[in-house]
């Protein structure tokens, strides 16, 4: 895995605490933006200044946490969010589970404290790609108490996809409402900027062992209470004068429970002339 600090033109800050700009202090509740991350440096350079500009308009106290996976296992977005929540829960009132490649464009998309339920900003009506009713991926706000109530996210999802669908069922079982923006006049083409390059960054959609069977079921076992990880290092850094925190994480795989955390590439079949 590439070293984050060696790969970005960033400067360490001297302060040990995340910074909140004076213009952000209208709201009392503090937001931790959790960005599950691995080798997405170009997107991050767009994401940080965009989010600062967008959220400063709403005067919300926030800080961006890049939860970077630094191991040889397949990417596990949900476990990284669990780690980010554990790291921030004592200092922040709610989290945004935020993809690094999805940038909000409509100023009416509110990031305020979701007191009455999870708030799905990138709704099926406006997301550039996903439009099914139970979709809650992309950008989801949830307060600390609700995330703890559902025991966080499942740790079973190595590779791309389905962890959000399982989380939706957790919310439904716990009777936590999923709310969405109202009176948004933009649509799927102009509510968000989606900066994912599917040719350059192919999604890891491989399925091996009994992964397909297990990840299609509701996980009633794993969550924030048993996510296995080590934090290698934490860095307060600056991108374009803007402070963020990078948390380098090793996720530890239980290969008995989820052997698909390492899924070998299928052998290439040679064409016969």
C-alpha positions as CSV (number, residue, x, y, z in Angstrom):
1,X,0.0,0.0,0.0
2,X,1.2,3.5,-0.8
3,X,2.2,5.7,2.1
4,X,-0.3,8.6,2.4
5,X,2.1,11.1,3.7
6,X,4.6,10.3,1.0
7,X,2.1,10.6,-1.7
8,X,0.4,13.9,-1.1
9,X,1.7,17.4,-1.0
10,X,0.6,18.0,2.5
11,X,2.1,19.6,5.6
12,X,1.7,18.3,9.2
13,X,0.0,20.7,11.6
14,X,1.4,21.4,15.0
15,X,-2.0,21.2,16.8
16,X,-3.0,17.8,18.2
17,X,-6.7,18.7,18.0
18,X,-8.9,19.0,14.9
19,X,-9.5,22.7,14.0
20,X,-12.9,24.2,13.7
21,X,-13.0,27.6,11.9
22,X,-14.8,30.5,13.6
23,X,-17.3,30.7,10.8
24,X,-18.5,27.2,11.6
25,X,-19.7,27.8,15.2
26,X,-23.4,28.6,14.6
27,X,-24.5,25.0,15.3
28,X,-23.7,23.4,18.7
29,X,-23.6,19.8,17.4
30,X,-20.3,18.7,16.0
31,X,-20.0,16.6,12.8
32,X,-17.3,14.0,12.1
33,X,-17.0,13.3,8.4
34,X,-15.7,9.8,8.1
35,X,-14.2,9.0,4.7
36,X,-13.2,5.3,4.2
37,X,-10.1,5.5,2.0
38,X,-7.5,3.6,0.1
39,X,-5.3,5.1,-2.7
40,X,-7.8,7.8,-3.8
41,X,-5.4,10.7,-3.6
42,X,-6.6,12.6,-6.7
43,X,-10.2,12.5,-5.4
44,X,-9.1,13.6,-1.9
45,X,-7.5,16.7,-3.3
46,X,-10.8,17.7,-4.8
47,X,-12.9,16.5,-1.8
48,X,-11.3,18.5,1.0
49,X,-11.6,22.1,-0.4
50,X,-15.0,21.3,-1.9
51,X,-16.4,20.1,1.4
52,X,-14.9,23.0,3.4
53,X,-16.5,25.5,1.0
54,X,-19.8,23.7,1.0
55,X,-20.1,23.2,4.8
56,X,-18.8,26.6,5.8
57,X,-21.8,28.1,4.1
58,X,-24.0,26.1,6.5
59,X,-21.8,27.1,9.5
60,X,-21.7,23.6,10.8
61,X,-18.8,22.6,13.2
62,X,-17.1,19.7,11.4
63,X,-13.9,17.9,10.9
64,X,-12.8,15.5,8.1
65,X,-11.3,12.1,9.1
66,X,-9.7,10.0,6.4
67,X,-9.8,6.4,7.6
68,X,-7.1,4.8,5.5
69,X,-6.8,1.1,5.2
70,X,-3.2,0.1,5.4
71,X,-3.1,-3.7,5.1
72,X,-3.1,-6.4,2.4
73,X,-6.8,-7.4,2.8
74,X,-9.5,-6.4,0.4
75,X,-11.1,-3.0,1.1
76,X,-13.7,-3.0,3.9
77,X,-15.7,0.2,3.9
78,X,-18.0,-0.7,6.8
79,X,-15.2,-1.7,9.1
80,X,-13.3,1.5,8.4
81,X,-16.5,3.5,9.3
82,X,-16.8,1.5,12.5
83,X,-13.2,2.4,13.4
84,X,-13.8,6.0,12.6
85,X,-16.8,6.1,14.8
86,X,-15.0,4.6,17.7
87,X,-12.2,7.1,17.3
88,X,-14.5,10.2,17.1
89,X,-17.5,9.2,19.3
90,X,-16.4,11.0,22.5
91,X,-15.8,14.3,20.8
92,X,-18.5,14.4,18.0
93,X,-22.3,14.2,18.1
94,X,-22.9,12.7,14.7
95,X,-21.1,11.3,11.7
96,X,-21.3,11.5,8.0
97,X,-20.5,8.2,6.3
98,X,-19.1,9.9,3.2
99,X,-17.7,8.5,-0.1
100,X,-14.7,10.5,-1.2
101,X,-15.8,10.6,-4.9
102,X,-19.3,12.1,-4.3
103,X,-19.4,15.9,-3.9
104,X,-22.6,17.8,-3.1
105,X,-23.5,20.6,-5.5
106,X,-26.9,21.7,-4.3
107,X,-26.7,24.1,-1.4
108,X,-30.0,23.0,-0.1
109,X,-28.5,19.6,0.9
110,X,-28.3,20.1,4.6
111,X,-25.7,18.5,6.8
112,X,-27.3,19.6,10.1
113,X,-27.7,17.3,13.1
114,X,-30.2,14.4,12.2
115,X,-32.1,14.4,15.5
116,X,-35.1,12.3,14.3
117,X,-33.4,9.5,12.3
118,X,-30.6,8.8,9.8
119,X,-30.5,11.4,7.1
120,X,-29.6,10.1,3.6
121,X,-28.3,13.0,1.7
122,X,-27.5,11.2,-1.6
123,X,-31.1,9.9,-2.1
124,X,-32.2,7.5,-4.9
125,X,-33.9,10.5,-6.5
126,X,-30.7,12.4,-6.9
127,X,-27.7,10.0,-6.8
128,X,-25.9,9.8,-10.1
129,X,-26.0,6.0,-10.3
130,X,-28.2,4.2,-7.7
131,X,-32.0,4.7,-7.6
132,X,-33.6,1.8,-5.7
133,X,-35.8,2.7,-2.8
134,X,-33.7,1.1,0.0
135,X,-30.4,2.6,-1.2
136,X,-28.6,4.5,1.6
137,X,-25.0,4.6,0.3
138,X,-22.9,7.6,-0.8
139,X,-23.6,10.1,2.0
140,X,-25.5,9.2,5.2
141,X,-25.7,11.2,8.4
142,X,-26.5,9.5,11.7
143,X,-26.3,10.6,15.3
144,X,-24.1,8.8,17.8
145,X,-26.9,7.2,19.7
146,X,-28.5,5.7,16.6
147,X,-25.2,4.3,15.3
148,X,-24.6,2.7,18.7
149,X,-28.2,1.4,18.9
150,X,-27.8,-0.7,15.7
151,X,-24.2,-1.7,16.8
152,X,-22.6,0.0,13.9
153,X,-22.0,-1.7,10.6
154,X,-21.3,-5.3,9.7
155,X,-17.6,-6.3,9.4
156,X,-18.3,-9.1,6.9
157,X,-18.1,-7.0,3.7
158,X,-14.7,-7.3,2.1
159,X,-14.7,-6.0,-1.4
160,X,-17.2,-3.8,-3.1
161,X,-20.9,-3.5,-2.3
162,X,-23.9,-4.6,-0.1
163,X,-22.7,-3.2,3.3
164,X,-25.1,-0.3,3.0
165,X,-28.0,-2.6,2.2
166,X,-27.3,-4.6,5.3
167,X,-27.1,-1.4,7.3
168,X,-30.5,-0.3,6.0
169,X,-31.9,-3.5,7.5
170,X,-30.3,-2.8,10.8
171,X,-31.9,0.6,10.9
172,X,-35.3,-0.8,9.9
173,X,-35.1,-3.5,12.6
174,X,-34.2,-0.9,15.2
175,X,-37.1,1.4,13.9
176,X,-34.6,4.2,13.1
177,X,-36.2,6.2,10.3
178,X,-34.3,7.0,7.1
179,X,-35.1,10.6,6.1
180,X,-34.1,12.3,2.9
181,X,-33.9,15.8,1.6
182,X,-37.1,17.5,0.5
183,X,-37.9,20.1,-2.1
184,X,-34.7,19.5,-4.0
185,X,-35.2,20.8,-7.6
186,X,-32.0,19.3,-9.0
187,X,-31.8,15.7,-10.3
188,X,-29.4,12.9,-11.0
189,X,-27.3,14.9,-13.3
190,X,-26.6,18.0,-11.3
191,X,-27.2,17.4,-7.5
192,X,-23.7,15.7,-7.1
193,X,-20.4,15.6,-8.8
194,X,-19.3,11.9,-9.1
195,X,-15.6,11.8,-9.7
196,X,-15.1,8.0,-9.8
197,X,-13.2,6.8,-12.8
198,X,-14.6,3.3,-13.4
199,X,-11.9,2.6,-16.0
200,X,-9.0,3.6,-13.9
201,X,-10.4,2.4,-10.5
202,X,-12.2,-0.8,-11.1
203,X,-14.5,-2.0,-8.3
204,X,-13.5,-5.2,-6.5
205,X,-16.6,-7.3,-7.2
206,X,-15.1,-10.7,-6.9
207,X,-16.9,-13.3,-4.8
208,X,-15.2,-16.3,-3.3
209,X,-15.7,-19.0,-0.7
210,X,-19.2,-18.6,0.7
211,X,-19.1,-14.8,0.5
212,X,-22.2,-14.5,-1.7
213,X,-24.3,-16.6,0.6
214,X,-23.2,-14.9,3.9
215,X,-23.3,-11.3,2.7
216,X,-26.9,-11.7,1.4
217,X,-28.1,-12.3,4.9
218,X,-28.7,-9.9,7.9
219,X,-25.6,-10.0,10.1
220,X,-26.7,-10.2,13.7
221,X,-23.2,-10.9,15.1
222,X,-20.6,-8.3,14.1
223,X,-20.4,-4.5,14.5
224,X,-18.6,-1.8,16.4
225,X,-18.2,-4.1,19.4
226,X,-15.9,-6.6,17.6
227,X,-14.3,-4.8,14.7
228,X,-10.6,-6.0,14.8
229,X,-8.0,-3.4,14.0
230,X,-4.8,-1.6,14.9
231,X,-4.1,2.1,14.4
232,X,-0.7,2.5,12.9
233,X,-0.5,6.3,13.1
234,X,-2.6,9.4,13.2
235,X,-1.6,12.6,11.4
236,X,-3.1,16.1,11.4
237,X,-2.3,17.4,8.0
238,X,-3.1,20.4,5.7
239,X,-4.5,20.3,2.2
240,X,-4.7,23.7,0.5
241,X,-4.5,25.4,4.0
242,X,-7.4,23.2,5.3
243,X,-6.9,20.8,8.2
244,X,-7.9,17.1,8.1
245,X,-7.0,14.1,10.2
246,X,-5.6,10.9,8.6
247,X,-5.9,7.7,10.6
248,X,-3.9,4.8,9.2
249,X,-5.6,1.5,10.1
250,X,-4.8,-2.2,9.8
251,X,-8.0,-4.2,9.6
252,X,-7.5,-7.7,11.1
253,X,-9.3,-10.4,9.3
254,X,-10.9,-13.5,10.9
255,X,-10.1,-15.9,8.1
256,X,-12.3,-18.6,9.7
257,X,-15.4,-16.3,9.6
258,X,-14.6,-14.3,6.5
259,X,-12.0,-16.1,4.4
260,X,-13.0,-13.8,1.4
261,X,-11.0,-10.9,3.0
262,X,-8.4,-12.2,0.6
263,X,-9.9,-13.4,-2.7
264,X,-7.3,-14.5,-5.3
265,X,-7.7,-13.3,-8.8
266,X,-9.1,-16.1,-11.1
267,X,-6.5,-17.5,-13.5
268,X,-6.6,-16.0,-16.9
269,X,-7.7,-18.3,-19.6
270,X,-5.4,-18.3,-22.6
271,X,-7.2,-17.9,-25.9
272,X,-6.7,-20.9,-28.3
273,X,-6.1,-19.9,-31.8
